[in-house]
Amino acid sequence: MFYGLTSKSTRHLVYEMAVVDNLKFPASWKASKKAGTDWLIGFKERNPKWSLRQPEAASMARGTSFNRHNVATFIKKILRKFIER
């Protein structure tokens, strides 16, 4: 399941985007292959509505119930509701 980006994955993504877009960035970014923590702190201060969360473990029941049969049943029910409208 998607839980959003962690701080570490965000810093890696920012570094990759800076490289692809040929932007200037500190040498420390290149050495660690990720943006610095100072950049992340500044980003969070400039964008207080954005949150970076730690992923939470899903229960075993939730993980095992996500299978082909249950997904197909769910999609059929959703489609039925859309068709009824």
C-alpha positions as CSV (number, residue, x, y, z in Angstrom):
1,M,0.0,0.0,0.0
2,F,1.1,3.5,-0.6
3,Y,1.9,5.5,2.5
4,G,3.5,8.6,0.8
5,L,7.2,9.5,0.8
6,T,9.5,9.2,3.7
7,S,12.1,11.9,4.4
8,K,14.8,9.7,3.0
9,S,13.0,8.8,-0.2
10,T,12.1,12.5,-0.7
11,R,15.7,13.5,-0.4
12,H,16.7,10.8,-3.0
13,L,13.9,11.9,-5.4
14,V,15.0,15.6,-5.1
15,Y,18.6,14.7,-5.9
16,E,17.5,12.7,-8.9
17,M,15.3,15.5,-10.2
18,A,18.2,18.0,-9.7
19,V,20.5,15.8,-11.8
20,V,18.0,15.3,-14.6
21,D,17.1,19.0,-14.7
22,N,20.8,20.0,-14.7
23,L,20.3,22.2,-11.6
24,K,23.1,23.4,-9.4
25,F,23.4,21.6,-6.1
26,P,26.0,21.2,-3.3
27,A,28.8,18.6,-3.7
28,S,27.6,16.9,-0.6
29,W,24.4,15.9,-2.5
30,K,26.5,14.2,-5.1
31,A,28.5,12.3,-2.6
32,S,25.5,11.0,-0.7
33,K,23.2,10.7,-3.8
34,K,20.4,12.6,-1.9
35,A,19.5,16.1,-0.9
36,G,20.8,17.3,2.5
37,T,18.8,17.4,5.7
38,D,19.1,21.2,5.7
39,W,17.3,21.3,2.3
40,L,14.5,19.1,3.7
41,I,14.1,21.3,6.8
42,G,13.9,24.4,4.6
43,F,11.4,22.7,2.4
44,K,9.2,21.7,5.3
45,E,9.3,25.3,6.6
46,R,8.3,26.7,3.2
47,N,5.6,24.1,2.7
48,P,4.0,23.4,6.1
49,K,0.9,21.7,4.6
50,W,3.0,18.9,3.1
51,S,3.8,16.1,5.5
52,L,6.3,13.3,5.3
53,R,5.3,10.3,7.2
54,Q,6.8,7.1,8.4
55,P,5.1,4.0,6.9
56,E,3.0,2.0,9.2
57,A,2.9,-1.8,9.2
58,A,-0.3,-3.4,7.9
59,S,-1.9,-6.2,9.8
60,M,-1.5,-9.8,8.5
61,A,-5.3,-9.9,7.8
62,R,-5.2,-6.8,5.7
63,G,-2.3,-8.0,3.7
64,T,-3.7,-11.4,3.0
65,S,-7.2,-10.1,2.1
66,F,-5.7,-8.1,-0.8
67,N,-6.0,-10.9,-3.4
68,R,-7.3,-11.3,-6.9
69,H,-10.8,-12.6,-5.8
70,N,-11.4,-9.8,-3.3
71,V,-10.2,-7.1,-5.7
72,A,-12.4,-8.4,-8.5
73,T,-15.4,-8.5,-6.2
74,F,-14.8,-4.9,-5.0
75,I,-14.4,-3.7,-8.6
76,K,-17.7,-5.4,-9.7
77,K,-19.5,-3.7,-6.8
78,I,-18.0,-0.3,-7.7
79,L,-18.9,-0.7,-11.3
80,R,-22.5,-1.8,-10.4
81,K,-22.9,1.4,-8.4
82,F,-21.7,3.6,-11.3
83,I,-24.0,1.9,-13.7
84,E,-27.0,2.4,-11.4
85,R,-26.5,6.1,-11.5
